[in-house]
Amino acid sequence: MDNAYKLLVSYILPNEISESFDLVNVAEEKLRGKDRIMLHLYLDEKATPPDDRTDLKPNGFYPESNVLDFPIREYTTVLHVRRRRWLDAKGHAVSRDWQLAAEGTRISPEFAAFLKEVVGLDPDNCQVAPETLPHQR
């Protein structure tokens, strides 16, 4: 059954995340005053040192980052991502450089590209391009 869940997660989450992070928890939040639910997916980076280095020691996690991703069915989806922190022999912090959110946003790169193409949303300034609005055509 574990393989079935991993396969399902690989189809739901962005590739970079499903390959390098473990889904550790899922929670629902009923939005106040609305008949909607927000889905929270909690992900921890796998315990694989960057660049397969053998000189690194685990040193916990960086603070959690929240990224808005594609809705799953009708549920707004937030990814709660914890990146691992490693220490080298000199005590310097080492980690991977993940591009989990589109630059200047808290939206996954794939979701930002979708919004830009289909809706005309410019994720850099969160404005909808006028030519994509129905009354502007």
C-alpha positions as CSV (number, residue, x, y, z in Angstrom):
1,M,0.0,0.0,0.0
2,D,2.9,2.4,0.7
3,N,3.9,2.3,-3.0
4,A,0.3,3.2,-4.0
5,Y,0.5,6.3,-1.8
6,K,3.9,7.3,-3.2
7,L,2.6,6.9,-6.7
8,L,-0.4,9.0,-6.0
9,V,1.8,11.7,-4.4
10,S,4.0,11.7,-7.4
11,Y,1.0,12.6,-9.6
12,I,-0.3,15.3,-7.3
13,L,2.8,17.2,-6.2
14,P,5.4,19.0,-8.4
15,N,8.1,16.6,-9.6
16,E,10.9,18.3,-7.7
17,I,8.9,18.0,-4.5
18,S,7.6,14.5,-4.9
19,E,11.1,13.2,-5.7
20,S,13.0,15.0,-2.9
21,F,10.5,15.4,0.0
22,D,8.5,13.0,2.1
23,L,4.8,13.7,2.8
24,V,4.6,13.5,6.6
25,N,1.2,14.9,7.3
26,V,-2.1,16.0,5.7
27,A,-4.6,18.3,7.5
28,E,-7.9,20.0,6.5
29,E,-8.9,23.5,7.6
30,K,-12.4,24.7,7.4
31,L,-12.3,28.3,6.3
32,R,-14.3,30.5,8.6
33,G,-17.4,32.1,7.1
34,K,-17.1,29.9,4.0
35,D,-18.2,26.5,2.9
36,R,-14.7,25.7,1.8
37,I,-11.8,23.6,3.0
38,M,-8.1,24.3,2.7
39,L,-5.8,21.3,2.3
40,H,-2.4,21.5,4.1
41,L,0.3,19.1,3.0
42,Y,3.3,18.9,5.2
43,L,6.6,17.8,3.6
44,D,10.1,17.2,5.0
45,E,13.2,17.1,2.7
46,K,14.6,13.5,2.5
47,A,17.7,12.8,4.6
48,T,20.0,12.7,1.5
49,P,23.0,15.0,1.8
50,P,23.4,17.6,-1.0
51,D,25.5,16.4,-3.9
52,D,25.9,13.0,-2.2
53,R,28.5,14.4,0.1
54,T,29.7,12.1,2.9
55,D,31.3,14.8,5.1
56,L,28.0,16.4,6.2
57,K,26.2,15.9,9.5
58,P,22.4,16.5,9.8
59,N,21.5,19.7,11.7
60,G,17.7,19.8,11.8
61,F,15.5,21.8,9.5
62,Y,15.2,25.4,8.4
63,P,12.0,27.2,9.3
64,E,9.0,26.0,7.4
65,S,8.1,27.6,4.0
66,N,4.5,27.8,2.8
67,V,3.8,27.6,-0.9
68,L,0.4,27.8,-2.6
69,D,0.0,25.0,-5.2
70,F,-2.6,23.9,-7.7
71,P,-5.9,23.2,-6.0
72,I,-6.6,19.5,-5.5
73,R,-10.1,18.9,-6.6
74,E,-12.0,21.9,-5.2
75,Y,-9.6,22.4,-2.2
76,T,-7.1,25.2,-2.0
77,T,-3.7,23.5,-1.3
78,V,-0.9,24.8,0.8
79,L,2.5,23.0,0.9
80,H,4.3,23.3,4.2
81,V,7.9,22.6,3.3
82,R,10.8,22.0,5.7
83,R,14.3,21.9,4.1
84,R,17.1,20.1,5.8
85,R,20.1,21.8,7.2
86,W,23.5,20.1,7.2
87,L,26.9,21.0,8.8
88,D,30.3,20.4,7.1
89,A,33.4,19.6,9.1
90,K,34.1,23.3,9.7
91,G,30.6,23.8,11.2
92,H,29.3,25.7,8.2
93,A,25.6,25.3,7.3
94,V,25.0,23.5,3.9
95,S,21.7,22.9,2.1
96,R,20.3,22.5,-1.3
97,D,19.1,25.6,-3.2
98,W,15.4,24.8,-4.0
99,Q,13.2,26.8,-6.3
100,L,10.0,25.9,-4.5
101,A,8.1,29.1,-5.3
102,A,8.1,31.3,-8.3
103,E,10.3,34.3,-7.8
104,G,8.6,37.1,-5.8
105,T,5.6,34.9,-4.9
106,R,4.5,32.1,-2.6
107,I,3.1,30.1,-5.5
108,S,4.7,27.0,-7.0
109,P,6.5,27.7,-10.3
110,E,4.1,25.3,-12.1
111,F,1.0,27.0,-10.7
112,A,2.4,30.5,-11.5
113,A,3.0,29.4,-15.1
114,F,-0.5,28.0,-15.3
115,L,-2.1,31.2,-13.9
116,K,0.0,33.4,-16.3
117,E,-0.9,31.4,-19.4
118,V,-4.6,30.6,-18.7
119,V,-5.8,33.5,-16.5
120,G,-3.2,36.1,-17.5
121,L,-2.0,36.6,-14.0
122,D,1.4,38.2,-13.7
123,P,2.8,36.5,-10.6
124,D,5.4,39.2,-10.2
125,N,2.9,41.8,-9.3
126,C,-0.3,39.7,-8.8
127,Q,-2.2,41.6,-11.4
128,V,-4.4,40.1,-14.2
129,A,-3.5,41.2,-17.7
130,P,-6.4,43.3,-19.0
131,E,-6.5,41.4,-22.4
132,T,-7.5,38.2,-20.5
133,L,-10.6,39.7,-18.9
134,P,-13.8,38.8,-20.7
135,H,-15.1,42.4,-20.9
136,Q,-11.8,43.5,-22.5
137,R,-12.0,41.2,-25.5
